[in-house]
Amino acid sequence: MKPAAVTATAQNVLIEASDAHEDPLLGGPPAVSVDWVLDDELPLPTHAQVEYWRQLCGVLALVKGRGVADGGWPEDLAPTRPTLRALVERGLIVRRRRAWHLKRDWYRRLCSLRERAVPTPRETLAARPRPHFPSYLELEAIERICRWLDAQPRRRARLPFVGLVQARVGVRSETPAPLLHRMHQHRLVRHTSTCEWALSPTWKDRLLAL
């Protein structure tokens, strides 16, 4: 079976499991209390982590008692050792006879994790998509500067950019020189002979390429 088909089937298994357990998170009857939520006293997982764990549990639910060996995971879902260790710590899976199996109470624990999951911390978005590229946070600020310049006459303006802070660009001053130099590097803007910063007509495509 192809990896994509395995993933899709795993999702169906989890939907069926949710119906059988009257999952309060997936449209089932409302819970009378929150006693079903388990606290494993470990750091709160993110929504993205829990969704990935959910897919891995779906694969294990398909094979039932056979389990999945280390090399038996779908290529697009193959977990790393830290991920498997996290699943063991959370009480979702166990290793027996050189294969990974779901624990008896896995579904309740998975629902508890989904209930307690938190958004991905903002700090992790500061990573750069590629070396020497702007960080994701810088890209957000750059996009706002581009949109501000796009609204100016002839798509250009001189420093200081009066009104830029009021436009909530996310910079501390009205002279975002470091960001402008980064934008110039990637040909989003150019500095004219009249000391104006002019926005490239193709700035949207260039920004998407970053």
Biotite code that builds the C-alpha atoms (Angstrom):
import biotite.structure as struc

atoms = struc.array([
    struc.Atom([0.000, 0.000, 0.000], chain_id="A", res_id=1, res_name="MET", atom_name="CA", element="C"),
    struc.Atom([1.285, 3.443, -0.887], chain_id="A", res_id=2, res_name="LYS", atom_name="CA", element="C"),
    struc.Atom([2.256, 5.824, 1.970], chain_id="A", res_id=3, res_name="PRO", atom_name="CA", element="C"),
    struc.Atom([-0.501, 8.278, 1.046], chain_id="A", res_id=4, res_name="ALA", atom_name="CA", element="C"),
    struc.Atom([-3.086, 5.487, 1.117], chain_id="A", res_id=5, res_name="ALA", atom_name="CA", element="C"),
    struc.Atom([-1.792, 4.261, 4.467], chain_id="A", res_id=6, res_name="VAL", atom_name="CA", element="C"),
    struc.Atom([-2.099, 7.766, 5.912], chain_id="A", res_id=7, res_name="THR", atom_name="CA", element="C"),
    struc.Atom([-5.630, 8.203, 4.573], chain_id="A", res_id=8, res_name="ALA", atom_name="CA", element="C"),
    struc.Atom([-6.690, 4.819, 5.934], chain_id="A", res_id=9, res_name="THR", atom_name="CA", element="C"),
    struc.Atom([-5.111, 5.654, 9.281], chain_id="A", res_id=10, res_name="ALA", atom_name="CA", element="C"),
    struc.Atom([-7.236, 8.796, 9.434], chain_id="A", res_id=11, res_name="GLN", atom_name="CA", element="C"),
    struc.Atom([-10.365, 6.672, 8.816], chain_id="A", res_id=12, res_name="ASN", atom_name="CA", element="C"),
    struc.Atom([-9.397, 4.326, 11.637], chain_id="A", res_id=13, res_name="VAL", atom_name="CA", element="C"),
    struc.Atom([-9.077, 7.259, 14.020], chain_id="A", res_id=14, res_name="LEU", atom_name="CA", element="C"),
    struc.Atom([-12.466, 8.616, 12.941], chain_id="A", res_id=15, res_name="ILE", atom_name="CA", element="C"),
    struc.Atom([-14.055, 5.227, 13.611], chain_id="A", res_id=16, res_name="GLU", atom_name="CA", element="C"),
    struc.Atom([-12.302, 5.083, 16.978], chain_id="A", res_id=17, res_name="ALA", atom_name="CA", element="C"),
    struc.Atom([-13.645, 8.516, 17.844], chain_id="A", res_id=18, res_name="SER", atom_name="CA", element="C"),
    struc.Atom([-17.202, 7.356, 17.079], chain_id="A", res_id=19, res_name="ASP", atom_name="CA", element="C"),
    struc.Atom([-16.765, 4.280, 19.216], chain_id="A", res_id=20, res_name="ALA", atom_name="CA", element="C"),
    struc.Atom([-15.434, 6.299, 22.140], chain_id="A", res_id=21, res_name="HIS", atom_name="CA", element="C"),
    struc.Atom([-17.871, 9.204, 21.686], chain_id="A", res_id=22, res_name="GLU", atom_name="CA", element="C"),
    struc.Atom([-14.938, 11.566, 21.310], chain_id="A", res_id=23, res_name="ASP", atom_name="CA", element="C"),
    struc.Atom([-15.926, 14.982, 22.783], chain_id="A", res_id=24, res_name="PRO", atom_name="CA", element="C"),
    struc.Atom([-13.204, 16.637, 20.694], chain_id="A", res_id=25, res_name="LEU", atom_name="CA", element="C"),
    struc.Atom([-14.438, 15.374, 17.355], chain_id="A", res_id=26, res_name="LEU", atom_name="CA", element="C"),
    struc.Atom([-18.153, 16.064, 17.453], chain_id="A", res_id=27, res_name="GLY", atom_name="CA", element="C"),
    struc.Atom([-19.300, 13.426, 19.925], chain_id="A", res_id=28, res_name="GLY", atom_name="CA", element="C"),
    struc.Atom([-21.693, 14.050, 22.813], chain_id="A", res_id=29, res_name="PRO", atom_name="CA", element="C"),
    struc.Atom([-20.403, 16.633, 25.301], chain_id="A", res_id=30, res_name="PRO", atom_name="CA", element="C"),
    struc.Atom([-18.568, 15.263, 28.301], chain_id="A", res_id=31, res_name="ALA", atom_name="CA", element="C"),
    struc.Atom([-20.253, 15.529, 31.680], chain_id="A", res_id=32, res_name="VAL", atom_name="CA", element="C"),
    struc.Atom([-16.951, 16.498, 33.281], chain_id="A", res_id=33, res_name="SER", atom_name="CA", element="C"),
    struc.Atom([-13.288, 16.810, 32.394], chain_id="A", res_id=34, res_name="VAL", atom_name="CA", element="C"),
    struc.Atom([-12.293, 13.798, 34.478], chain_id="A", res_id=35, res_name="ASP", atom_name="CA", element="C"),
    struc.Atom([-11.275, 11.985, 31.289], chain_id="A", res_id=36, res_name="TRP", atom_name="CA", element="C"),
    struc.Atom([-8.421, 14.487, 30.723], chain_id="A", res_id=37, res_name="VAL", atom_name="CA", element="C"),
    struc.Atom([-5.137, 12.998, 31.919], chain_id="A", res_id=38, res_name="LEU", atom_name="CA", element="C"),
    struc.Atom([-2.200, 15.088, 33.098], chain_id="A", res_id=39, res_name="ASP", atom_name="CA", element="C"),
    struc.Atom([1.071, 13.268, 32.450], chain_id="A", res_id=40, res_name="ASP", atom_name="CA", element="C"),
    struc.Atom([3.022, 16.082, 34.168], chain_id="A", res_id=41, res_name="GLU", atom_name="CA", element="C"),
    struc.Atom([5.180, 16.483, 31.064], chain_id="A", res_id=42, res_name="LEU", atom_name="CA", element="C"),
    struc.Atom([5.617, 19.732, 29.089], chain_id="A", res_id=43, res_name="PRO", atom_name="CA", element="C"),
    struc.Atom([2.489, 20.633, 27.140], chain_id="A", res_id=44, res_name="LEU", atom_name="CA", element="C"),
    struc.Atom([2.680, 19.473, 23.502], chain_id="A", res_id=45, res_name="PRO", atom_name="CA", element="C"),
    struc.Atom([1.900, 21.707, 20.551], chain_id="A", res_id=46, res_name="THR", atom_name="CA", element="C"),
    struc.Atom([-1.062, 21.166, 18.230], chain_id="A", res_id=47, res_name="HIS", atom_name="CA", element="C"),
    struc.Atom([1.346, 20.164, 15.438], chain_id="A", res_id=48, res_name="ALA", atom_name="CA", element="C"),
    struc.Atom([3.011, 17.529, 17.637], chain_id="A", res_id=49, res_name="GLN", atom_name="CA", element="C"),
    struc.Atom([-0.295, 15.995, 18.694], chain_id="A", res_id=50, res_name="VAL", atom_name="CA", element="C"),
    struc.Atom([-1.541, 15.868, 15.106], chain_id="A", res_id=51, res_name="GLU", atom_name="CA", element="C"),
    struc.Atom([1.626, 14.028, 14.051], chain_id="A", res_id=52, res_name="TYR", atom_name="CA", element="C"),
    struc.Atom([1.326, 11.621, 16.982], chain_id="A", res_id=53, res_name="TRP", atom_name="CA", element="C"),
    struc.Atom([-2.296, 11.059, 15.994], chain_id="A", res_id=54, res_name="ARG", atom_name="CA", element="C"),
    struc.Atom([-1.250, 9.973, 12.501], chain_id="A", res_id=55, res_name="GLN", atom_name="CA", element="C"),
    struc.Atom([1.354, 7.567, 13.881], chain_id="A", res_id=56, res_name="LEU", atom_name="CA", element="C"),
    struc.Atom([-1.231, 6.051, 16.225], chain_id="A", res_id=57, res_name="CYS", atom_name="CA", element="C"),
    struc.Atom([-3.543, 5.653, 13.241], chain_id="A", res_id=58, res_name="GLY", atom_name="CA", element="C"),
    struc.Atom([-0.904, 3.578, 11.440], chain_id="A", res_id=59, res_name="VAL", atom_name="CA", element="C"),
    struc.Atom([-0.523, 1.333, 14.496], chain_id="A", res_id=60, res_name="LEU", atom_name="CA", element="C"),
    struc.Atom([-4.290, 1.013, 14.839], chain_id="A", res_id=61, res_name="ALA", atom_name="CA", element="C"),
    struc.Atom([-4.421, -0.396, 11.293], chain_id="A", res_id=62, res_name="LEU", atom_name="CA", element="C"),
    struc.Atom([-2.001, -3.261, 11.933], chain_id="A", res_id=63, res_name="VAL", atom_name="CA", element="C"),
    struc.Atom([-3.608, -4.140, 15.276], chain_id="A", res_id=64, res_name="LYS", atom_name="CA", element="C"),
    struc.Atom([-1.624, -6.904, 17.014], chain_id="A", res_id=65, res_name="GLY", atom_name="CA", element="C"),
    struc.Atom([1.205, -7.151, 14.476], chain_id="A", res_id=66, res_name="ARG", atom_name="CA", element="C"),
    struc.Atom([2.772, -3.833, 15.381], chain_id="A", res_id=67, res_name="GLY", atom_name="CA", element="C"),
    struc.Atom([5.173, -1.807, 13.234], chain_id="A", res_id=68, res_name="VAL", atom_name="CA", element="C"),
    struc.Atom([8.907, -2.474, 13.106], chain_id="A", res_id=69, res_name="ALA", atom_name="CA", element="C"),
    struc.Atom([11.397, 0.399, 12.941], chain_id="A", res_id=70, res_name="ASP", atom_name="CA", element="C"),
    struc.Atom([11.583, 0.206, 9.155], chain_id="A", res_id=71, res_name="GLY", atom_name="CA", element="C"),
    struc.Atom([7.891, -0.437, 8.608], chain_id="A", res_id=72, res_name="GLY", atom_name="CA", element="C"),
    struc.Atom([6.531, 3.103, 8.887], chain_id="A", res_id=73, res_name="TRP", atom_name="CA", element="C"),
    struc.Atom([5.241, 4.962, 5.800], chain_id="A", res_id=74, res_name="PRO", atom_name="CA", element="C"),
    struc.Atom([8.038, 7.079, 4.361], chain_id="A", res_id=75, res_name="GLU", atom_name="CA", element="C"),
    struc.Atom([6.137, 10.335, 4.814], chain_id="A", res_id=76, res_name="ASP", atom_name="CA", element="C"),
    struc.Atom([5.460, 9.597, 8.496], chain_id="A", res_id=77, res_name="LEU", atom_name="CA", element="C"),
    struc.Atom([8.602, 7.743, 9.599], chain_id="A", res_id=78, res_name="ALA", atom_name="CA", element="C"),
    struc.Atom([9.289, 8.914, 13.185], chain_id="A", res_id=79, res_name="PRO", atom_name="CA", element="C"),
    struc.Atom([12.692, 9.691, 14.640], chain_id="A", res_id=80, res_name="THR", atom_name="CA", element="C"),
    struc.Atom([13.987, 8.171, 17.861], chain_id="A", res_id=81, res_name="ARG", atom_name="CA", element="C"),
    struc.Atom([13.080, 11.292, 19.900], chain_id="A", res_id=82, res_name="PRO", atom_name="CA", element="C"),
    struc.Atom([9.519, 11.101, 18.556], chain_id="A", res_id=83, res_name="THR", atom_name="CA", element="C"),
    struc.Atom([9.170, 7.442, 19.503], chain_id="A", res_id=84, res_name="LEU", atom_name="CA", element="C"),
    struc.Atom([10.634, 8.214, 22.910], chain_id="A", res_id=85, res_name="ARG", atom_name="CA", element="C"),
    struc.Atom([8.056, 10.979, 23.371], chain_id="A", res_id=86, res_name="ALA", atom_name="CA", element="C"),
    struc.Atom([5.227, 8.602, 22.454], chain_id="A", res_id=87, res_name="LEU", atom_name="CA", element="C"),
    struc.Atom([6.487, 6.103, 25.005], chain_id="A", res_id=88, res_name="VAL", atom_name="CA", element="C"),
    struc.Atom([6.752, 8.795, 27.693], chain_id="A", res_id=89, res_name="GLU", atom_name="CA", element="C"),
    struc.Atom([3.199, 9.911, 26.934], chain_id="A", res_id=90, res_name="ARG", atom_name="CA", element="C"),
    struc.Atom([1.922, 6.359, 27.392], chain_id="A", res_id=91, res_name="GLY", atom_name="CA", element="C"),
    struc.Atom([0.729, 5.999, 23.789], chain_id="A", res_id=92, res_name="LEU", atom_name="CA", element="C"),
    struc.Atom([2.928, 3.175, 22.513], chain_id="A", res_id=93, res_name="ILE", atom_name="CA", element="C"),
    struc.Atom([5.150, 0.393, 23.773], chain_id="A", res_id=94, res_name="VAL", atom_name="CA", element="C"),
    struc.Atom([7.850, -1.743, 22.127], chain_id="A", res_id=95, res_name="ARG", atom_name="CA", element="C"),
    struc.Atom([7.346, -5.503, 22.181], chain_id="A", res_id=96, res_name="ARG", atom_name="CA", element="C"),
    struc.Atom([9.064, -8.200, 20.111], chain_id="A", res_id=97, res_name="ARG", atom_name="CA", element="C"),
    struc.Atom([10.982, -5.661, 18.009], chain_id="A", res_id=98, res_name="ARG", atom_name="CA", element="C"),
    struc.Atom([7.808, -3.831, 16.984], chain_id="A", res_id=99, res_name="ALA", atom_name="CA", element="C"),
    struc.Atom([5.819, -0.835, 18.202], chain_id="A", res_id=100, res_name="TRP", atom_name="CA", element="C"),
    struc.Atom([2.296, -1.351, 19.553], chain_id="A", res_id=101, res_name="HIS", atom_name="CA", element="C"),
    struc.Atom([-0.447, 0.872, 20.897], chain_id="A", res_id=102, res_name="LEU", atom_name="CA", element="C"),
    struc.Atom([-1.046, 0.763, 24.622], chain_id="A", res_id=103, res_name="LYS", atom_name="CA", element="C"),
    struc.Atom([-4.497, -0.179, 25.877], chain_id="A", res_id=104, res_name="ARG", atom_name="CA", element="C"),
    struc.Atom([-5.440, 3.353, 26.996], chain_id="A", res_id=105, res_name="ASP", atom_name="CA", element="C"),
    struc.Atom([-3.858, 5.115, 23.999], chain_id="A", res_id=106, res_name="TRP", atom_name="CA", element="C"),
    struc.Atom([-7.002, 6.772, 22.677], chain_id="A", res_id=107, res_name="TYR", atom_name="CA", element="C"),
    struc.Atom([-7.960, 8.402, 25.946], chain_id="A", res_id=108, res_name="ARG", atom_name="CA", element="C"),
    struc.Atom([-4.418, 9.660, 26.373], chain_id="A", res_id=109, res_name="ARG", atom_name="CA", element="C"),
    struc.Atom([-4.370, 11.022, 22.810], chain_id="A", res_id=110, res_name="LEU", atom_name="CA", element="C"),
    struc.Atom([-7.642, 12.895, 23.399], chain_id="A", res_id=111, res_name="CYS", atom_name="CA", element="C"),
    struc.Atom([-6.213, 14.310, 26.613], chain_id="A", res_id=112, res_name="SER", atom_name="CA", element="C"),
    struc.Atom([-3.145, 15.532, 24.736], chain_id="A", res_id=113, res_name="LEU", atom_name="CA", element="C"),
    struc.Atom([-5.317, 17.208, 22.098], chain_id="A", res_id=114, res_name="ARG", atom_name="CA", element="C"),
    struc.Atom([-7.314, 18.921, 24.830], chain_id="A", res_id=115, res_name="GLU", atom_name="CA", element="C"),
    struc.Atom([-4.167, 20.232, 26.537], chain_id="A", res_id=116, res_name="ARG", atom_name="CA", element="C"),
    struc.Atom([-2.163, 21.110, 23.398], chain_id="A", res_id=117, res_name="ALA", atom_name="CA", element="C"),
    struc.Atom([-0.900, 24.668, 22.925], chain_id="A", res_id=118, res_name="VAL", atom_name="CA", element="C"),
    struc.Atom([-0.008, 26.725, 19.824], chain_id="A", res_id=119, res_name="PRO", atom_name="CA", element="C"),
    struc.Atom([3.542, 26.534, 18.492], chain_id="A", res_id=120, res_name="THR", atom_name="CA", element="C"),
    struc.Atom([5.650, 29.030, 20.489], chain_id="A", res_id=121, res_name="PRO", atom_name="CA", element="C"),
    struc.Atom([6.230, 32.255, 18.614], chain_id="A", res_id=122, res_name="ARG", atom_name="CA", element="C"),
    struc.Atom([10.005, 32.035, 19.111], chain_id="A", res_id=123, res_name="GLU", atom_name="CA", element="C"),
    struc.Atom([10.261, 28.953, 16.906], chain_id="A", res_id=124, res_name="THR", atom_name="CA", element="C"),
    struc.Atom([9.054, 30.998, 13.940], chain_id="A", res_id=125, res_name="LEU", atom_name="CA", element="C"),
    struc.Atom([12.293, 32.976, 13.988], chain_id="A", res_id=126, res_name="ALA", atom_name="CA", element="C"),
    struc.Atom([14.132, 30.227, 12.122], chain_id="A", res_id=127, res_name="ALA", atom_name="CA", element="C"),
    struc.Atom([15.363, 31.044, 8.638], chain_id="A", res_id=128, res_name="ARG", atom_name="CA", element="C"),
    struc.Atom([13.988, 29.117, 5.652], chain_id="A", res_id=129, res_name="PRO", atom_name="CA", element="C"),
    struc.Atom([17.521, 29.016, 4.191], chain_id="A", res_id=130, res_name="ARG", atom_name="CA", element="C"),
    struc.Atom([20.970, 30.262, 5.226], chain_id="A", res_id=131, res_name="PRO", atom_name="CA", element="C"),
    struc.Atom([21.462, 33.989, 4.595], chain_id="A", res_id=132, res_name="HIS", atom_name="CA", element="C"),
    struc.Atom([17.695, 34.442, 4.138], chain_id="A", res_id=133, res_name="PHE", atom_name="CA", element="C"),
    struc.Atom([15.589, 36.695, 6.383], chain_id="A", res_id=134, res_name="PRO", atom_name="CA", element="C"),
    struc.Atom([14.007, 34.981, 9.369], chain_id="A", res_id=135, res_name="SER", atom_name="CA", element="C"),
    struc.Atom([10.270, 34.353, 9.364], chain_id="A", res_id=136, res_name="TYR", atom_name="CA", element="C"),
    struc.Atom([9.751, 37.211, 11.782], chain_id="A", res_id=137, res_name="LEU", atom_name="CA", element="C"),
    struc.Atom([11.786, 39.513, 9.537], chain_id="A", res_id=138, res_name="GLU", atom_name="CA", element="C"),
    struc.Atom([9.761, 38.383, 6.542], chain_id="A", res_id=139, res_name="LEU", atom_name="CA", element="C"),
    struc.Atom([6.565, 39.422, 8.311], chain_id="A", res_id=140, res_name="GLU", atom_name="CA", element="C"),
    struc.Atom([7.989, 42.892, 8.970], chain_id="A", res_id=141, res_name="ALA", atom_name="CA", element="C"),
    struc.Atom([9.333, 43.118, 5.416], chain_id="A", res_id=142, res_name="ILE", atom_name="CA", element="C"),
    struc.Atom([5.942, 42.236, 3.977], chain_id="A", res_id=143, res_name="GLU", atom_name="CA", element="C"),
    struc.Atom([4.294, 45.012, 5.981], chain_id="A", res_id=144, res_name="ARG", atom_name="CA", element="C"),
    struc.Atom([6.897, 47.519, 4.792], chain_id="A", res_id=145, res_name="ILE", atom_name="CA", element="C"),
    struc.Atom([6.272, 46.417, 1.205], chain_id="A", res_id=146, res_name="CYS", atom_name="CA", element="C"),
    struc.Atom([2.538, 46.856, 1.608], chain_id="A", res_id=147, res_name="ARG", atom_name="CA", element="C"),
    struc.Atom([3.066, 50.288, 3.190], chain_id="A", res_id=148, res_name="TRP", atom_name="CA", element="C"),
    struc.Atom([5.301, 51.376, 0.303], chain_id="A", res_id=149, res_name="LEU", atom_name="CA", element="C"),
    struc.Atom([2.820, 49.929, -2.170], chain_id="A", res_id=150, res_name="ASP", atom_name="CA", element="C"),
    struc.Atom([0.225, 52.372, -0.834], chain_id="A", res_id=151, res_name="ALA", atom_name="CA", element="C"),
    struc.Atom([2.499, 55.418, -1.237], chain_id="A", res_id=152, res_name="GLN", atom_name="CA", element="C"),
    struc.Atom([2.501, 57.682, -4.325], chain_id="A", res_id=153, res_name="PRO", atom_name="CA", element="C"),
    struc.Atom([4.591, 56.038, -7.060], chain_id="A", res_id=154, res_name="ARG", atom_name="CA", element="C"),
    struc.Atom([5.358, 53.229, -4.582], chain_id="A", res_id=155, res_name="ARG", atom_name="CA", element="C"),
    struc.Atom([8.258, 55.134, -3.052], chain_id="A", res_id=156, res_name="ARG", atom_name="CA", element="C"),
    struc.Atom([9.138, 57.236, -0.005], chain_id="A", res_id=157, res_name="ALA", atom_name="CA", element="C"),
    struc.Atom([12.082, 58.967, 1.670], chain_id="A", res_id=158, res_name="ARG", atom_name="CA", element="C"),
    struc.Atom([13.414, 58.263, 5.130], chain_id="A", res_id=159, res_name="LEU", atom_name="CA", element="C"),
    struc.Atom([12.201, 58.681, 7.760], chain_id="A", res_id=160, res_name="PRO", atom_name="CA", element="C"),
    struc.Atom([9.075, 56.759, 6.836], chain_id="A", res_id=161, res_name="PHE", atom_name="CA", element="C"),
    struc.Atom([6.523, 58.898, 8.627], chain_id="A", res_id=162, res_name="VAL", atom_name="CA", element="C"),
    struc.Atom([3.490, 56.807, 9.465], chain_id="A", res_id=163, res_name="GLY", atom_name="CA", element="C"),
    struc.Atom([5.266, 53.477, 9.281], chain_id="A", res_id=164, res_name="LEU", atom_name="CA", element="C"),
    struc.Atom([5.025, 52.813, 13.006], chain_id="A", res_id=165, res_name="VAL", atom_name="CA", element="C"),
    struc.Atom([1.404, 53.880, 12.984], chain_id="A", res_id=166, res_name="GLN", atom_name="CA", element="C"),
    struc.Atom([0.883, 51.253, 10.306], chain_id="A", res_id=167, res_name="ALA", atom_name="CA", element="C"),
    struc.Atom([2.076, 48.705, 12.891], chain_id="A", res_id=168, res_name="ARG", atom_name="CA", element="C"),
    struc.Atom([4.975, 47.433, 10.875], chain_id="A", res_id=169, res_name="VAL", atom_name="CA", element="C"),
    struc.Atom([6.525, 45.976, 13.984], chain_id="A", res_id=170, res_name="GLY", atom_name="CA", element="C"),
    struc.Atom([9.752, 47.988, 14.014], chain_id="A", res_id=171, res_name="VAL", atom_name="CA", element="C"),
    struc.Atom([10.961, 50.152, 16.878], chain_id="A", res_id=172, res_name="ARG", atom_name="CA", element="C"),
    struc.Atom([11.635, 53.298, 14.870], chain_id="A", res_id=173, res_name="SER", atom_name="CA", element="C"),
    struc.Atom([10.434, 55.014, 11.739], chain_id="A", res_id=174, res_name="GLU", atom_name="CA", element="C"),
    struc.Atom([13.784, 54.263, 10.068], chain_id="A", res_id=175, res_name="THR", atom_name="CA", element="C"),
    struc.Atom([13.960, 50.446, 9.563], chain_id="A", res_id=176, res_name="PRO", atom_name="CA", element="C"),
    struc.Atom([17.407, 50.671, 7.943], chain_id="A", res_id=177, res_name="ALA", atom_name="CA", element="C"),
    struc.Atom([18.498, 47.044, 8.583], chain_id="A", res_id=178, res_name="PRO", atom_name="CA", element="C"),
    struc.Atom([15.300, 45.702, 7.044], chain_id="A", res_id=179, res_name="LEU", atom_name="CA", element="C"),
    struc.Atom([15.589, 48.052, 4.083], chain_id="A", res_id=180, res_name="LEU", atom_name="CA", element="C"),
    struc.Atom([19.110, 46.833, 3.404], chain_id="A", res_id=181, res_name="HIS", atom_name="CA", element="C"),
    struc.Atom([17.874, 43.239, 3.521], chain_id="A", res_id=182, res_name="ARG", atom_name="CA", element="C"),
    struc.Atom([15.073, 44.151, 1.147], chain_id="A", res_id=183, res_name="MET", atom_name="CA", element="C"),
    struc.Atom([17.606, 45.788, -1.164], chain_id="A", res_id=184, res_name="HIS", atom_name="CA", element="C"),
    struc.Atom([19.730, 42.617, -1.130], chain_id="A", res_id=185, res_name="GLN", atom_name="CA", element="C"),
    struc.Atom([16.765, 40.605, -2.373], chain_id="A", res_id=186, res_name="HIS", atom_name="CA", element="C"),
    struc.Atom([15.728, 43.294, -4.900], chain_id="A", res_id=187, res_name="ARG", atom_name="CA", element="C"),
    struc.Atom([12.472, 44.120, -3.196], chain_id="A", res_id=188, res_name="LEU", atom_name="CA", element="C"),
    struc.Atom([13.386, 47.809, -3.151], chain_id="A", res_id=189, res_name="VAL", atom_name="CA", element="C"),
    struc.Atom([15.988, 50.069, -4.755], chain_id="A", res_id=190, res_name="ARG", atom_name="CA", element="C"),
    struc.Atom([17.529, 53.327, -3.605], chain_id="A", res_id=191, res_name="HIS", atom_name="CA", element="C"),
    struc.Atom([17.048, 56.049, -6.205], chain_id="A", res_id=192, res_name="THR", atom_name="CA", element="C"),
    struc.Atom([19.238, 59.047, -7.064], chain_id="A", res_id=193, res_name="SER", atom_name="CA", element="C"),
    struc.Atom([16.667, 61.236, -5.289], chain_id="A", res_id=194, res_name="THR", atom_name="CA", element="C"),
    struc.Atom([17.286, 59.344, -2.013], chain_id="A", res_id=195, res_name="CYS", atom_name="CA", element="C"),
    struc.Atom([13.954, 57.556, -2.188], chain_id="A", res_id=196, res_name="GLU", atom_name="CA", element="C"),
    struc.Atom([13.282, 53.891, -1.503], chain_id="A", res_id=197, res_name="TRP", atom_name="CA", element="C"),
    struc.Atom([11.274, 52.551, -4.439], chain_id="A", res_id=198, res_name="ALA", atom_name="CA", element="C"),
    struc.Atom([9.318, 49.317, -4.253], chain_id="A", res_id=199, res_name="LEU", atom_name="CA", element="C"),
    struc.Atom([9.850, 46.758, -7.008], chain_id="A", res_id=200, res_name="SER", atom_name="CA", element="C"),
    struc.Atom([6.780, 46.194, -9.227], chain_id="A", res_id=201, res_name="PRO", atom_name="CA", element="C"),
    struc.Atom([7.380, 42.450, -8.792], chain_id="A", res_id=202, res_name="THR", atom_name="CA", element="C"),
    struc.Atom([7.779, 42.575, -5.014], chain_id="A", res_id=203, res_name="TRP", atom_name="CA", element="C"),
    struc.Atom([5.041, 40.025, -4.352], chain_id="A", res_id=204, res_name="LYS", atom_name="CA", element="C"),
    struc.Atom([6.710, 37.340, -6.474], chain_id="A", res_id=205, res_name="ASP", atom_name="CA", element="C"),
    struc.Atom([10.129, 38.119, -5.001], chain_id="A", res_id=206, res_name="ARG", atom_name="CA", element="C"),
    struc.Atom([8.750, 37.945, -1.477], chain_id="A", res_id=207, res_name="LEU", atom_name="CA", element="C"),
    struc.Atom([7.085, 34.608, -2.151], chain_id="A", res_id=208, res_name="LEU", atom_name="CA", element="C"),
    struc.Atom([10.423, 33.268, -3.404], chain_id="A", res_id=209, res_name="ALA", atom_name="CA", element="C"),
    struc.Atom([11.915, 33.980, 0.017], chain_id="A", res_id=210, res_name="LEU", atom_name="CA", element="C"),
])
